[in-house]
Amino acid sequence: MTGHRPALPDPVGHVMALLATRPQPRLVLGLAGLPGAGKSTLGRRIAQEVNDRAGTPLMQTLGMDGFHLSRATLAAFPDPALALRRRGAPWTFDPVGLAARLRQLRQATRTSPWQTVPWPGFEHGVGDPVEGAIQVGPDIRVVLVEGLYLLHQADGWNLDGLLDECWYLDVGLETAMERLLARHRASWSISREQAMAKIAANDRLNAELVEAGQARANWRVR
């Protein structure tokens, strides 16, 4: 896919239409976007509205934070200081593990019982993933996975064929970085200058990679 992607003005209505027309029992959608773009907030809102319209909880939003490599794994890298400093870059995740879990989500068929699929979470207090922190039950017909690198195709990333659609959250780079700056300052009680240095050393580099892949999305959303 190349060029500027078409806008999706009504993501909730789009999901409802897909549910009505697609034969497979479970839709697996992706929502990519810059750090600070608001992917988690938008994903939760879409799932809540779909569930409200359906009258039953049939959609669930998942994040990819649980596929961070652990601190112990990063510490075994040839340059552990760099690996820990650049945590959040595409090469500090486990894309193979994510791909395998997406395949599990898609394995349900109409003729066999659906299985509960465990999904890793992320313990921010410890700074490491937690296996099985989230469960995707058999009644979930739509999964929306949100994350930075769903459209990335380097560093071991390639999710082609594992997402029915992938959307790109269209937020400008500077807007996202300002939001991220405020988040960093609130999370770590650091100065604006310290937050800006942290963003320049890692987050902006990652954001530029994410932005470069947006043309591969099926739709852009706001």
Helices and strands as residue ranges (DSSP letters): H 11-21, E 27-32, H 39-54, E 59-63, G 65-67, H 71-75, H 80-85, G 90-92, H 95-106, E 117-123, E 128-136, E 142-147, E 165-169, H 173-188, H 192-198, I 199-203, H 204-212, G 214-216, E 219-221
